[in-house]
Structures are given as structure tokens and as C-alpha cells.
Amino acid sequence: MDTAHSSRARRCICLAIAMALASPALSFAQEGGAATAQGTGQASRPSPKRGAAADAGQVQSLATITVTAEKRTEPLQKVPMAVSVMTQTQLDRQAAVSFSDYVTQIPGLNAISSGEGWTQLVLRGITSGSHQPNATVGTYIDDSPYGSSTVYAAGSMLTPDIDPSDLERIEILRGPQGTLYGSNTLGGLIKFVTTPPDLTSATGHVDVDAHGVDGGGTGVGSHATFNLPLVKDTLGLRVNAYARTDPGYIDNVSTGQTGVNESKVHGGRVQLLWAPSEKVSVRFSALAQNLASDGSANGGIDIDPYTVKPIYGWNKQARAAGTGMFKVKYRLYDLTVSGDMGWAKLISTTSYGTQRLNENIDNTALYGPVLNPLFGLASGGYAEAQSIDLNKVTQELRLQSPQDQTWEWRAGLFFTHERTVDQQDMATFDAMTGAPIALPTIAHVLVGPALFTEWAGYGDVTWHATDRLSVLVGARYSDDRTTYSQTGNGLLLGPSDFTTRSSDQPITYLFNPSFKVSENTMAYLRVASGYRPGGANVGVAPGMGAPLTFEPDRLVNYELGLKTMMLDGRMSLDMNAFYIDWSKVQLTSVINGIGFLGNGGKATSQGLETSLRYHPATGLTLWANASYTKARLAEDNPVGSVYGLKGDPLPYVPKWGASAGADYDFPLGSWSGFVGGNFSYVGRRAAEFNQVPAPRIYLPSYTNLDLYAGVNINAWTLKVYAKNLANKHGITSVWPETLNPVGSPFNATVQTPRTVGISASVDF
């Protein structure tokens, strides 16, 4: 099994087996109703009805959006880097429940998705495809990192897709964040900012939802949030719980099952905030979310790679019976203590997170043609049964000065320790019935424990040279150490038992001057670096003739940006241009039939991003985002790695992307109403690099149209909505189903068909 290169494309028993058997051949917030995020611990849930009864008369300016992108609370327009925001009101009105509902609305962000719970986020084109085992976009929940920093826990694809029902906002930081946030932020970072307990008022919110998918099933969802000040102004509790069924819409033509990719999601969050004084606060939170499906692990539909058209029809696949189970559990416990000493603020963040994956993937098309004749089976089926257990502890101490002084400074220490256990077995069964077939062990691999430890120190200084010119300089030093153990046996693998160790000491830096052109206009330059850790190779024992370790890959981002407010604050415009040098790119490679992770050559990404928000009339907000990204190899990939030549595009990166939308609040007598929508465009993309010289698949461009409308009646809100109203079939990822990618069927994940729903909510 190929844990180092985990992806639905090739998470099989081991790339070594496969080779042995193969022939040699936005920066937008819902201004009409969004609450500003002050980060004071006094915020209540931003309701979708806020701002609905807009005041008549003079058109108001855009609402101030406050972020913590630089680990300080500050207005978005004053942050000298590219940051996009999705507010709770926007997410609520659009009935957003997962990445697929909003990623296309963020400039420079796209997703490589093989189904719910299995998604790689890509910013500014920094990806080598779904084969890459390690994430290039970091994930934070408040101030705590979540997910794996290594190649041993499918970190690139198991991006936590948190239900946004009680989030204050989602911040998307575009460009590397290696100095402040550390590893795995080559392209940027996504930050889920939760709504803190309100220490002053007891409040509650309950909503229910029902929806149906065109050609698929129906789903229901419910969310409840309660806020209770236990001791007024001092101690508060906030509890959020949710459960939903996401309807299936893919049918298995081999078994006759319908809606096999139906998923059930449930979870919740508990937060306790203690503020014994104005200068001290202690916040504890616990998050849990489970996602389960009986068929989503088998991916999407079957397509012809030459025509990129479905073989059995849209939203149909052919898979062996009894396969496709996918379950993932997220857990995160974190404690943040903040003390303001006047001359500086000390913040401590401690977290413990776990991630549990269990899945069963049909590999009959991959191995059946070779193994069935060997075992004398007419309808033998083969599936990879995999379980991954990740445990991660982090600790950060940060000391930072007040912001209102000439020399603003910050220093921090960071520690993380990960422990991963990954077990993979080849199951054999009757492909028609799913009944087990008793055979000798074909392959069994136990990765673990794989241990990763990092110590890091970082600091930055901002010199406010004048009231218009500021210069920020920062750096981070990390010490990363990995210990990797593996045991295995089976007819195809043979016995294995070995341990490999590696260490690296990467350094990242940041140079970020900004200049206030006028009261409402800021220009900035940002030179920032990032990296992903190196480590021990999976499946490579001493003496096998392949590298035992791989190195960190690194990049440097050069960026010029402009942020401005116009028309008396009713219009904002953000623009930037960037150029990225990416070196020692981590790529899957093969030598003498042995699969491993190696360091390739260089790649570049360059582009433009822009975001516009506008209040043309009372209650009306318009927005538009656009991006141009040209991400390509700067030199040929090394012999033995995935096939790519200088100038070839990086996988799944659209050259053009755009979105535009509107939201309108209006009075209805004693009631109020709202209506809005968003249109998104994702351009044509190259699919995966091939393992051998062969023409690459190119995925067609696609569009998405979402609409919503609602009415506020006292404390109640009723809403109807439609997603993918035009019922488009946009493909988000593809991979071959057999060992020979030339001419074989490909598995393709397609955007969810038209979904129409209705919801009702009440605040109290």
C-alpha cells in the first residue's frame, strides 16, 4: 500500500506491487447583514436577518470586517497581504455546509476533491496533484493547527471540512505563511474562526433544513446553538450541535444500488470562556465531527479519458459489491490563555487533536485482471481496507507588543508532536455478492508508529517609520525530526520490518513593507517563504536501492498589492500580482519498481487576483472576484518521477477563475426580506501528471449558479435556496482505474447536481 502517496488515485497496497504487476509498457463579506468580528468574547451569533430592515435614506458604507490573519485583531483593509473572508451570514444565507459550497468564491483557491471528506485545497496553483501526500495549504481552527504535517496520514486530502454552522467567519490567507504559521503553508492557510461565548446575554438559535438533489435522494439537517452567561461578564458557556444527511446521487450499475455516496455528518462544539478581569481571559473548547458513508470511498463516476464523457451515464459508476465505506472522525481540544501586561501581551495556546479514518476502496479493476488468473477466480474482487489514526499535540507561546508604538514586535515558540499509525490490508471477496473469499494474505502493511516532532522559534518587528510607511521583517527557525517504522507481509510483499529516521532545520522569512498612499488606500510589497517538512520514505527499507529519505520543498512568493476604499466607503477594491519560485518539489517517483517520494526540480506560479465589493443602494451589496494563475514546471521532472516537461501546467490549476454575486435586504411592512445569489466560473485544467509518457487529460471549464431568498418574521427566518441551479457537471478530479492509464476507464468526481432546499430558523 502506498501511504506516502495517499490519494484515491493510487492508495493501493503499494506502488511497488503495482509496478511489479504492471506490464512494462473572496475577499468578500455579506455587507448587508454581516456582523463584524471583534474577537472580544462578547459576540453573539450573527443572524441572517441582521441589516434586513435597512434604514432608508443615505446609503451606508461597507461594514468593517475584522480579522486575525496576523494573529492580531485588525481591520481587513489594513492587513498588508491578500486575505479573503467568508462571514457567518454569507455562509448561512447560501446554506453552505462544506468546501464545495464556497471555494469557487475565493480568488486563487480551488479544490481537488474525490468526495466529501476527501479534499485537497490549492492556493495560487501550488500543488503536484492528488498524488501529493502532504498538504500545501495549512488549516487552523482559531489559533490551533489541525491535521497532519507529514506524509504519513494523508494530510493533503484529509483536509478537515468543518461544518460552518457556528463559525464567526472563515479567513483564507493567500500566499505562504511560513514565518507566522510554520510548515505546510506553501500556498496559504484557511482559518476557521469560531464564535466565542457571550458573557452578557443568554441566547439561542435553532434551524432545520430539508433539501433534495436532482436525480438523487433527499436530505435533512438540524443545528442548535445555546449561549449562557454562567457568571455575568466573567464566565460564559456556548454549545453548538448539528446533524445532517447529505443526499447521495451516484448509482452503482454493478449492484443496482442508488445514491451510494450519501453521507451522514454530525458533531458539535463546546466552549467555555472565563474573563476574571479585562486583561486576562481563558478559553477552552472541544470540537467533534463525524462523517460516514457506505459508498463515497469509491469516488465518482466512470468516464472515457479521451472524450471526458461518462461511460454509463452521468452520476453512474461500476464497483464491486460491499466496497466504498468511508468514515472520518475529527476531534480537537484546545486551551488559550491570554494576559495583557500593558507593555506586552502573552498568549498561550495548547491543543490536542485526533483524526481517525476507516475506508474500504474497490481495487478490482486495478488488480483483478492480474490476480484472478493467478488464484483461479472467475469473479474475485479486491479492496484496500485502510485505517489511519493520527494524534497531534501542539503548544505555542507568543509575546507581542501593543500595536500603537513605533517599534511593534512579536516573538514566539512552537512545539508539535504527531503520532500516526496506518494499517492497510488487501481484502478478497466475490465481486458480485461481496461474500469474503479465504485466501492467504496477499498484502498487509502496518505503518507505525510514524513520529514527527518539531520545535520552532519565530519573531518579527514592524517599524512604523512614519504615519504612512511601515516595514515588517520576520524569520522562523524550525527543527523537524521524523522516526518511521514499518512492518509488512504477504504473498506480494514479502516480510518487512525496518525503522528510518530523518531530520531537517528549515528557515523561513518575511519582508513586508506597506505604504499608506492616502487615508483610504494602501500599497504593499510582500516577500515571503514557506516549506513542507522532509521525512523518511514509506515502503523503502535499507538496501532496496531507493532513497530512504526525502528533503523539504521550499518556495518564495513575491507580491505587490493594493487595497483601497472609494465612494465614501461604499466600494472596496483589493488587487495583487504575485510570482512564486518553488524548488525541490516533492514528487512521487519509481526506481526499479520501488515507489517512493523524491524531490523534483522547480516550478513557478504567477498571477493576478482582484476583489470588489460595492454598496450602490440601501440594502444592496454587489461583489466580484477574479483570478489569473499560470502555474507550470520550470524544468523537466527527474527521470523516474511522474512524467512532466518544462512548461507543462501543474495539475488542477485553472488559468482563469471568477465569481460575482449580489445580496439585497428590503422591508416587507413589519417583516423584512432578502434575496441574493452567486455565479462562479472555474476554467479549464490539466489533470494529473502521468506515470509514463502519455497525453494528459484536460478537464473542461464549468460554472455554478446559486440563488436564495428569505423572509424574516419577528424572531423567525424562512428561506428557500438552490445550488448548481443550471445542473452543470463540473469535474473536480480524475484518476485511472487500472494499472495502464492509456485507454482505461477513469474515475471522475463531479460537482453535486442541482440541489433545492428550504430552511426555517428561530433566534431566542
Protein Blocks (a to p, Z undefined) as FASTA:
>chain_A
ZZklgcfklmcfblklmmmmpcfkbacdcfklpccdehnopaccddfkgoklgcehjddd
ddddddfklopacdfklpccddddddfklmmmnopabfklmmmmpghiacddebehiacd
deehiagbjklmbdfbdcdehjbcedjfbfklommmmpccddfklcfbdcddedjfklmn
oghilnbccddddddddfkbccddddddddddehiacdddddddddddfbghkbccdddd
dddddddfbdcfknopahklgccdddddddddddfbfkbccdddddddddddfklmnopa
dddfklopafkbghiacddehihiacdddddddddddddehjaccddddddddddddddd
dfklmmmmmmmmmnopakbccddddddddddddddddddddfkbfbdcdddddddddddd
dddddddddfknopacddddfbdcdedddddddddddddddddfblmbccdddddddddd
dddddddedjklopaddddddddddddddddddddfblmbccddddddddddddddehia
ghklpafbdcddddddddddddddeehhiaccdddddddddehiacdddeehiacddddd
ddddddddddddddfbghiacdddddddddddfbdcdehiacddehiacehiafbdcddd
ddddddehjbccdddddddddddddddddfbdcddddddddddddddddddehjbccddd
dehklopabdfbdcdfbfblghpacdddddddddddddddddZZ
